[in-house]
Amino acid sequence: MNKFLNRSLQFKIISVCIFANILIFMVNLFLLFGINNMSKDMELVYQDNRSLNQLSDALTKVQDTMTIYLSSKTSESLEDYYREAQKYADLTANLNDTVTDLSFNRMERNIKYMSQNYLEEVAQTIEAKRGRNVEKYRTYYENSTRLYEDIDEYITSLNLELFVVNSENYLELFKAFRRFEIVAVVVMTLVMIGNVIIITGFVKTMIMPLKNLADSADEVANGNFDASLPKEIYQDEVGIVINAFSKMVVSIKDYIEKLKESMEKERYMQEKELLMESHLKDAQLKYLQAQINPHFLFNTLNAGAQLAMMEGADRTYQYVQTVADFFRYNVQSQKRDVTIRDEVTLVDNYIQILNVRFSGDIGYEKQVDERLLDRVMPSMILQPIVENAVNHGIREMAGEGKIILKIYREDKHICISILDNGKGISQETIDQLLSGKFSHDSDSYDNNGIGMDNVISRLRLFAGYEDALDIISRGENKGCEVIVKLPMEENNV
């Protein structure tokens, strides 16, 4: 048994299936053999009645063909008589003429001898008819007719008695057949139960190591690497897996210990690096604060604006006032959320400042749904996008550059589109921007320090879905469109 259990899973499963099928096949074969024998016995029950019916039919045909010949005296009717007489003679030759005390045998012997006499009387009747001997013809005909009636009555009586006896035998055979069916059902049920017990026992023997392995694997998956490992019971595929699992758990424990040591060292280095970066940023912040005081900057710009207004320099006044508003928004934008109107105003101021710097080279157009301007969005989103469009798209277009700002509703989203007609952007760069893998030059000209990765990350956090920003460019020198999708509540209109 152990030798069998140590064989491969495939061999064990196939062997058990073959054994179960052979057992069922043998039982079915035995049951089928019994059913066939009983069916043959039932078919033979009425065989005597069928033989007597054939004998009665043959007797009637002999009498009929004789009568037809006597009335027509044709060669065809004579041939029919000879054929039927020979058939009847062959049938009566098979009758039992053994002398016994059984009434059936006596009647059968009487039928046989009476049939021989009948055939002789019929033959003499035919000969007398052919010889035109009317007296003999009538005598023989009457004798043959009387014998025909007696034989037919004997056959009918014997057939009835045999039918009664055979019916009783048939009922007994039918009951035996029903009992055999019950026995067959019981045997098949016992065989099926035995197969189920055998297969269940085998499967349990085969699955138990797998169950122990699954329990151990579950504990290891929950982080308990000190769980008891299953033992290798049989040298089959399951045993090989158990052995490999045990070695893997030991290797993982060793690896985790080494990983912990490495992580401790790495965490120490990261803490040290973060501490240095924190000190550096703190120093840079203090340096900037020492150089520029926001209130001093606002007051200075406002004083310049008032001076320009007093001197009648309206354009200078408007420019200085716009610059003051622009810097005021940047300093105040430390709060997380603003309205879309505030962001659009910042873009307006930014475009106005750029047009003063570049002599009105940047075209600017707005298509805004006023009903959406009071919706909330994160601060400092639109201005960095417009800045990128100017610096990387239309700055070198010498007065032909144009930016179109659209705000509209689409399904359950507020869409803000910033479209330029500049040199466009490659799909590779778009993929890098959206995946956060694009490397920015923080020291590039006119960069405000807020990159697209920062804008995309804050938009995704605010909206709660990944496609909060989309970038579309249809090829080189075909411009670029950035679409911001903000969520709109159900009660917003």
C-alpha positions as CSV (number, residue, x, y, z in Angstrom):
1,M,0.0,0.0,0.0
2,N,2.8,2.4,0.9
3,K,4.5,1.6,-2.4
4,F,1.3,2.5,-4.2
5,L,0.9,5.8,-2.2
6,N,4.4,6.8,-3.0
7,R,3.7,6.6,-6.8
8,S,2.9,9.8,-8.8
9,L,-0.5,11.5,-8.4
10,Q,-1.4,10.8,-12.0
11,F,-0.7,7.0,-11.5
12,K,-2.8,6.9,-8.3
13,I,-5.7,8.8,-9.7
14,I,-5.8,6.7,-12.9
15,S,-5.5,3.5,-11.0
16,V,-8.4,4.3,-8.7
17,C,-10.6,5.4,-11.6
18,I,-9.8,2.2,-13.5
19,F,-10.5,0.0,-10.5
20,A,-13.9,1.7,-9.9
21,N,-14.8,1.4,-13.6
22,I,-13.8,-2.2,-13.8
23,L,-15.9,-3.0,-10.7
24,I,-18.9,-1.3,-12.1
25,F,-18.4,-2.9,-15.5
26,M,-18.2,-6.4,-14.0
27,V,-21.4,-5.9,-11.9
28,N,-23.2,-4.5,-14.9
29,L,-22.1,-7.5,-17.0
30,F,-23.4,-9.9,-14.4
31,L,-26.7,-8.1,-14.2
32,L,-27.0,-7.9,-17.9
33,F,-26.3,-11.7,-18.3
34,G,-29.1,-12.4,-15.7
35,I,-31.6,-10.1,-17.4
36,N,-30.9,-11.7,-20.8
37,N,-31.4,-15.2,-19.5
38,M,-34.7,-14.3,-17.8
39,S,-35.8,-12.5,-20.9
40,K,-35.2,-15.6,-23.0
41,D,-37.1,-17.7,-20.5
42,M,-40.1,-15.3,-20.7
43,E,-40.0,-15.4,-24.5
44,L,-40.1,-19.2,-24.4
45,V,-43.1,-19.4,-22.1
46,Y,-45.7,-19.1,-24.9
47,Q,-43.6,-21.0,-27.5
48,D,-45.9,-24.0,-27.3
49,N,-48.9,-21.8,-27.9
50,R,-47.3,-20.3,-30.9
51,S,-46.4,-23.7,-32.3
52,L,-50.0,-24.9,-31.8
53,N,-51.3,-21.8,-33.5
54,Q,-49.0,-22.5,-36.5
55,L,-50.2,-26.1,-36.5
56,S,-53.9,-24.9,-36.4
57,D,-53.3,-22.5,-39.3
58,A,-51.5,-25.2,-41.4
59,L,-54.4,-27.6,-40.8
60,T,-57.0,-25.0,-41.9
61,K,-55.0,-24.3,-45.0
62,V,-54.8,-28.0,-45.9
63,Q,-58.6,-28.3,-45.5
64,D,-59.2,-25.1,-47.5
65,T,-56.8,-26.0,-50.4
66,M,-58.5,-29.5,-50.6
67,T,-61.9,-27.9,-50.7
68,I,-60.8,-25.4,-53.4
69,Y,-59.4,-28.3,-55.5
70,L,-62.5,-30.4,-55.2
71,S,-64.6,-27.5,-56.4
72,S,-62.3,-26.2,-59.1
73,K,-60.1,-29.2,-60.0
74,T,-57.2,-27.0,-61.3
75,S,-53.6,-27.7,-61.4
76,E,-52.8,-24.6,-59.4
77,S,-55.1,-25.5,-56.6
78,L,-53.6,-29.0,-56.6
79,E,-50.1,-27.6,-56.2
80,D,-51.4,-25.4,-53.3
81,Y,-52.8,-28.5,-51.7
82,Y,-49.6,-30.5,-52.0
83,R,-47.5,-27.5,-50.6
84,E,-49.8,-27.0,-47.6
85,A,-50.1,-30.7,-46.9
86,Q,-46.3,-31.1,-46.8
87,K,-46.0,-28.1,-44.5
88,Y,-48.6,-29.6,-42.1
89,A,-46.9,-33.0,-42.3
90,D,-43.5,-31.4,-41.3
91,L,-45.2,-29.6,-38.3
92,T,-46.9,-32.8,-37.0
93,A,-43.6,-34.7,-37.3
94,N,-42.2,-32.4,-34.6
95,L,-45.0,-33.4,-32.2
96,N,-44.1,-35.5,-29.1
97,D,-45.4,-39.1,-29.3
98,T,-43.8,-40.3,-26.1
99,V,-46.2,-42.3,-23.9
100,T,-46.6,-40.6,-20.5
101,D,-49.2,-40.0,-17.8
102,L,-49.4,-36.2,-18.6
103,S,-52.6,-35.2,-20.3
104,F,-50.7,-32.6,-22.4
105,N,-48.5,-35.4,-23.9
106,R,-51.4,-37.7,-24.5
107,M,-53.3,-35.0,-26.4
108,E,-50.2,-34.1,-28.4
109,R,-49.7,-37.8,-29.3
110,N,-53.3,-38.1,-30.3
111,I,-53.1,-35.0,-32.5
112,K,-50.0,-36.4,-34.2
113,Y,-51.7,-39.8,-35.0
114,M,-55.0,-38.2,-36.0
115,S,-53.1,-35.8,-38.3
116,Q,-51.4,-38.7,-40.1
117,N,-54.9,-40.4,-40.6
118,Y,-56.3,-37.0,-41.7
119,L,-53.6,-36.6,-44.3
120,E,-54.2,-40.1,-45.6
121,E,-58.0,-39.5,-45.9
122,V,-57.4,-36.1,-47.7
123,A,-55.0,-37.8,-50.1
124,Q,-57.5,-40.5,-50.8
125,T,-60.2,-37.9,-51.3
126,I,-58.0,-36.1,-53.9
127,E,-57.3,-39.4,-55.7
128,A,-60.9,-40.3,-55.7
129,K,-61.8,-36.9,-57.2
130,R,-59.2,-37.3,-59.9
131,G,-60.4,-40.8,-60.7
132,R,-64.0,-39.6,-60.8
133,N,-65.1,-42.1,-58.2
134,V,-67.9,-40.2,-56.7
135,E,-68.8,-42.7,-54.0
136,K,-65.3,-43.0,-52.6
137,Y,-64.8,-39.3,-53.0
138,R,-67.8,-38.5,-50.8
139,T,-66.8,-41.1,-48.2
140,Y,-63.2,-39.9,-48.0
141,Y,-64.3,-36.3,-47.9
142,E,-66.7,-36.8,-45.0
143,N,-64.1,-38.8,-43.1
144,S,-61.4,-36.2,-43.7
145,T,-63.8,-33.4,-42.7
146,R,-64.7,-35.2,-39.5
147,L,-61.0,-35.7,-38.7
148,Y,-60.3,-32.1,-39.4
149,E,-62.9,-31.0,-36.9
150,D,-61.7,-33.4,-34.3
151,I,-58.0,-32.4,-34.7
152,D,-58.9,-28.7,-34.7
153,E,-60.9,-29.2,-31.4
154,Y,-58.0,-31.1,-29.9
155,I,-55.6,-28.4,-30.9
156,T,-57.9,-25.7,-29.5
157,S,-58.3,-27.5,-26.1
158,L,-54.6,-28.2,-25.8
159,N,-53.8,-24.6,-26.7
160,L,-56.2,-23.3,-24.0
161,E,-54.8,-25.6,-21.3
162,L,-51.2,-24.7,-22.3
163,F,-52.1,-21.0,-22.2
164,V,-53.4,-21.3,-18.7
165,V,-50.4,-23.1,-17.5
166,N,-48.0,-20.8,-19.4
167,S,-49.7,-17.7,-18.1
168,E,-49.1,-19.0,-14.5
169,N,-45.4,-19.6,-15.5
170,Y,-45.2,-16.2,-17.1
171,L,-46.5,-14.6,-13.9
172,E,-43.9,-16.5,-11.8
173,L,-41.1,-15.4,-14.2
174,F,-42.4,-11.8,-14.2
175,K,-42.3,-11.8,-10.4
176,A,-38.8,-13.3,-10.4
177,F,-37.8,-10.7,-13.0
178,R,-39.1,-7.9,-10.7
179,R,-37.2,-9.4,-7.7
180,F,-34.1,-9.6,-9.9
181,E,-34.5,-5.9,-10.7
182,I,-34.7,-5.0,-7.0
183,V,-31.6,-7.1,-6.3
184,A,-29.8,-5.4,-9.3
185,V,-30.7,-1.9,-7.9
186,V,-29.5,-3.0,-4.4
187,V,-26.2,-4.4,-5.8
188,M,-25.6,-1.3,-8.0
189,T,-26.3,0.9,-4.9
190,L,-23.9,-1.1,-2.8
191,V,-21.3,-0.9,-5.6
192,M,-21.7,2.8,-5.9
193,I,-21.5,3.3,-2.1
194,G,-18.3,1.1,-2.1
195,N,-16.8,3.2,-4.9
196,V,-17.6,6.4,-3.1
197,I,-16.0,5.1,0.1
198,I,-12.9,3.9,-1.7
199,I,-12.5,7.2,-3.7
200,T,-13.3,9.3,-0.6
201,G,-10.7,7.5,1.4
202,F,-8.1,7.8,-1.4
203,V,-8.9,11.5,-1.9
204,K,-8.7,12.1,1.8
205,T,-5.3,10.4,2.0
206,M,-4.1,12.4,-1.0
207,I,-5.6,15.8,0.1
208,M,-4.7,15.7,3.8
209,P,-1.0,16.7,3.1
210,L,-2.3,19.5,0.8
211,K,-4.7,20.7,3.5
212,N,-1.8,20.8,6.0
213,L,0.3,22.6,3.4
214,A,-2.6,25.1,2.8
215,D,-2.9,25.8,6.6
216,S,0.8,26.4,6.9
217,A,0.8,28.6,3.8
218,D,-2.1,30.6,5.2
219,E,-0.2,31.2,8.4
220,V,2.9,32.2,6.5
221,A,0.8,34.6,4.3
222,N,-0.4,36.3,7.5
223,G,3.2,36.9,8.5
224,N,3.8,34.0,10.9
225,F,7.0,32.5,9.5
226,D,7.4,30.4,12.7
227,A,4.3,28.3,11.8
228,S,4.7,24.5,12.0
229,L,5.6,23.2,8.6
230,P,3.9,20.1,7.2
231,K,5.9,16.8,7.0
232,E,6.6,15.1,3.8
233,I,4.5,11.9,4.0
234,Y,4.7,10.5,0.5
235,Q,7.3,11.0,-2.2
236,D,4.8,12.2,-4.8
237,E,4.2,15.6,-6.3
238,V,2.6,16.8,-3.1
239,G,5.6,15.7,-1.1
240,I,7.9,17.5,-3.5
241,V,5.8,20.7,-3.1
242,I,5.8,20.4,0.7
243,N,9.6,20.0,0.7
244,A,10.1,23.0,-1.6
245,F,7.7,25.1,0.6
246,S,9.6,24.3,3.7
247,K,12.9,25.3,2.1
248,M,11.2,28.5,0.7
249,V,9.9,29.5,4.2
250,V,13.3,29.1,5.7
251,S,14.9,31.1,2.9
252,I,12.2,33.9,3.3
253,K,12.9,34.1,7.0
254,D,16.6,34.5,6.3
255,Y,15.9,37.1,3.6
256,I,13.6,39.1,5.9
257,E,16.2,39.3,8.6
258,K,18.7,40.6,6.1
259,L,16.1,43.0,4.7
260,K,15.3,44.3,8.1
261,E,19.0,45.1,8.7
262,S,19.3,46.8,5.3
263,M,16.1,48.8,5.9
264,E,17.4,50.0,9.3
265,K,20.5,51.2,7.6
266,E,18.6,52.8,4.7
267,R,16.1,54.5,7.1
268,Y,19.0,56.0,9.1
269,M,20.5,57.4,5.9
270,Q,17.1,58.8,4.7
271,E,16.4,60.4,8.1
272,K,19.9,62.0,7.9
273,E,19.3,63.2,4.3
274,L,15.8,64.6,5.1
275,L,17.2,66.4,8.1
276,M,19.8,68.0,5.9
277,E,17.2,69.0,3.3
278,S,14.9,70.4,5.9
279,H,17.7,72.6,7.2
280,L,18.6,73.7,3.7
281,K,15.0,74.6,2.8
282,D,14.6,76.5,6.1
283,A,17.7,78.5,5.3
284,Q,16.4,79.2,1.7
285,L,13.1,80.3,3.1
286,K,14.6,82.6,5.6
287,Y,16.9,84.0,2.9
288,L,13.9,84.8,0.6
289,Q,11.9,86.3,3.5
290,A,14.8,88.5,4.3
291,Q,15.1,89.7,0.7
292,I,11.4,90.4,-0.1
293,N,8.8,91.4,2.4
294,P,5.4,90.8,0.7
295,H,3.7,93.8,2.3
296,F,6.6,96.0,1.4
297,L,6.3,94.7,-2.2
298,F,2.5,95.4,-2.4
299,N,2.9,98.8,-0.9
300,T,5.8,99.7,-3.2
301,L,3.8,98.6,-6.3
302,N,0.7,100.5,-5.1
303,A,2.8,103.6,-4.6
304,G,4.1,103.3,-8.1
305,A,0.6,102.8,-9.5
306,Q,-0.6,106.0,-7.6
307,L,2.4,107.9,-9.0
308,A,1.7,106.8,-12.5
309,M,-2.0,107.8,-12.1
310,M,-1.0,111.3,-10.8
311,E,1.3,111.8,-13.8
312,G,-1.4,110.7,-16.2
313,A,0.4,107.5,-17.3
314,D,-2.7,105.4,-17.5
315,R,-1.1,102.3,-19.2
316,T,1.7,102.3,-16.7
317,Y,-0.8,102.6,-13.8
318,Q,-2.9,99.7,-15.2
319,Y,0.3,97.6,-15.7
320,V,1.6,98.2,-12.1
321,Q,-1.8,97.6,-10.7
322,T,-2.1,94.3,-12.6
323,V,1.3,93.2,-11.4
324,A,0.3,94.0,-7.8
325,D,-2.8,92.0,-8.1
326,F,-0.9,89.1,-9.6
327,F,1.6,88.9,-6.8
328,R,-1.1,89.4,-4.2
329,Y,-2.9,86.3,-5.5
330,N,0.3,84.3,-5.6
331,V,1.0,85.0,-1.9
332,Q,-2.6,84.5,-0.8
333,S,-3.0,81.3,-2.8
334,Q,-1.6,79.3,0.1
335,K,-5.2,78.4,0.9
336,R,-6.1,75.2,-0.8
337,D,-9.3,76.0,-2.8
338,V,-10.5,79.1,-4.7
339,T,-13.2,79.8,-7.2
340,I,-12.8,79.3,-11.0
341,R,-13.5,83.0,-11.3
342,D,-10.3,83.8,-9.2
343,E,-8.2,81.5,-11.4
344,V,-9.5,83.1,-14.6
345,T,-8.8,86.5,-13.2
346,L,-5.2,85.4,-12.5
347,V,-4.9,84.2,-16.0
348,D,-6.2,87.5,-17.3
349,N,-3.7,89.4,-15.3
350,Y,-0.9,87.1,-16.3
351,I,-1.7,87.5,-20.1
352,Q,-1.9,91.3,-19.6
353,I,1.5,91.4,-18.0
354,L,3.0,89.2,-20.7
355,N,1.5,91.4,-23.5
356,V,3.1,94.5,-21.9
357,R,6.5,92.6,-21.8
358,F,6.1,91.3,-25.4
359,S,4.3,94.2,-27.0
360,G,1.0,92.5,-27.3
361,D,2.3,89.5,-29.2
362,I,0.0,87.0,-27.4
363,G,-3.6,86.6,-28.6
364,Y,-6.1,85.8,-25.9
365,E,-9.7,84.7,-26.2
366,K,-12.2,83.5,-23.6
367,Q,-15.4,81.4,-24.1
368,V,-16.7,81.1,-20.6
369,D,-20.0,79.8,-19.1
370,E,-20.6,82.5,-16.4
371,R,-22.8,80.0,-14.4
372,L,-19.7,77.9,-13.6
373,L,-17.4,80.6,-12.4
374,D,-18.3,80.3,-8.7
375,R,-17.5,76.6,-8.5
376,V,-14.5,75.6,-6.3
377,M,-11.2,74.3,-7.6
378,P,-7.6,74.1,-6.3
379,S,-5.5,77.2,-6.5
380,M,-2.6,77.9,-8.9
381,I,-3.8,75.5,-11.6
382,L,-4.6,77.4,-14.7
383,Q,-1.8,80.0,-14.6
384,P,1.0,77.3,-14.6
385,I,-0.7,75.6,-17.6
386,V,-1.0,79.0,-19.5
387,E,2.7,79.7,-18.6
388,N,3.8,76.3,-20.1
389,A,1.7,77.1,-23.2
390,V,3.5,80.4,-23.6
391,N,7.0,79.3,-22.8
392,H,6.9,76.0,-24.7
393,G,4.3,76.7,-27.4
394,I,3.9,80.2,-28.8
395,R,6.7,82.4,-27.4
396,E,8.7,82.2,-30.7
397,M,5.7,82.8,-33.0
398,A,6.3,86.6,-33.4
399,G,2.8,87.8,-32.9
400,E,0.9,84.8,-34.3
401,G,0.5,82.9,-31.0
402,K,-2.9,82.6,-29.5
403,I,-4.4,81.1,-26.4
404,I,-8.1,80.2,-26.1
405,L,-9.6,79.6,-22.6
406,K,-12.9,77.7,-22.6
407,I,-15.1,76.8,-19.6
408,Y,-18.1,74.6,-20.2
409,R,-20.1,71.7,-18.8
410,E,-19.9,68.1,-20.1
411,D,-22.0,65.5,-18.4
412,K,-21.2,65.6,-14.7
413,H,-17.9,67.5,-15.2
414,I,-16.8,71.1,-15.4
415,C,-14.3,71.3,-18.3
416,I,-11.7,74.0,-18.5
417,S,-9.8,74.0,-21.8
418,I,-6.6,75.9,-22.5
419,L,-5.8,75.7,-26.2
420,D,-2.8,77.1,-28.1
421,N,-1.8,77.1,-31.7
422,G,1.9,76.6,-31.0
423,K,4.4,74.0,-32.0
424,G,2.6,71.1,-30.2
425,I,4.0,68.3,-28.0
426,S,5.0,64.7,-28.8
427,Q,2.9,61.8,-27.5
428,E,5.9,60.5,-25.6
429,T,6.2,63.7,-23.7
430,I,2.5,63.7,-23.0
431,D,2.7,60.1,-21.5
432,Q,5.7,61.2,-19.4
433,L,3.8,64.2,-18.1
434,L,0.7,62.2,-17.2
435,S,2.7,59.4,-15.5
436,G,4.9,61.9,-13.5
437,K,8.1,60.7,-15.2
438,F,8.9,64.0,-17.0
439,S,12.1,65.7,-15.8
440,H,11.6,69.5,-15.3
441,D,14.3,72.2,-15.4
442,S,13.5,74.2,-12.3
443,D,16.0,76.9,-13.3
444,S,14.6,77.5,-16.8
445,Y,13.7,81.0,-17.9
446,D,10.4,82.4,-16.5
447,N,9.6,79.3,-14.6
448,N,7.4,80.0,-11.5
449,G,8.5,76.9,-9.7
450,I,5.2,75.0,-10.1
451,G,5.6,72.1,-12.5
452,M,2.9,70.2,-14.4
453,D,3.4,67.1,-12.2
454,N,2.5,69.3,-9.2
455,V,-0.6,70.6,-11.0
456,I,-1.7,67.0,-12.1
457,S,-1.2,65.6,-8.6
458,R,-3.3,68.2,-6.9
459,L,-6.0,68.0,-9.5
460,R,-6.3,64.2,-9.0
461,L,-6.4,64.5,-5.3
462,F,-9.1,67.2,-5.6
463,A,-11.2,65.3,-8.2
464,G,-10.8,61.8,-6.9
465,Y,-10.1,60.2,-10.3
466,E,-7.0,59.8,-12.6
467,D,-8.3,61.5,-15.7
468,A,-8.7,64.9,-14.0
469,L,-6.3,66.4,-16.6
470,D,-5.9,65.4,-20.3
471,I,-3.3,66.7,-22.8
472,I,-4.1,66.5,-26.6
473,S,-1.7,67.4,-29.4
474,R,-2.5,66.5,-33.0
475,G,1.1,66.8,-34.3
476,E,4.0,69.1,-34.9
477,N,3.0,72.8,-35.2
478,K,-0.7,71.9,-34.7
479,G,-0.9,73.3,-31.2
480,C,-1.8,71.7,-27.9
481,E,-4.9,71.5,-25.7
482,V,-5.0,70.9,-21.9
483,I,-8.4,69.9,-20.5
484,V,-9.1,70.1,-16.8
485,K,-12.1,68.0,-15.6
486,L,-13.6,69.1,-12.3
487,P,-16.4,67.2,-10.6
488,M,-19.8,68.8,-10.4
489,E,-22.3,67.9,-7.7
490,E,-25.8,66.6,-8.7
491,N,-27.5,69.8,-7.5
492,N,-25.2,72.0,-9.5
493,V,-26.8,73.5,-12.7
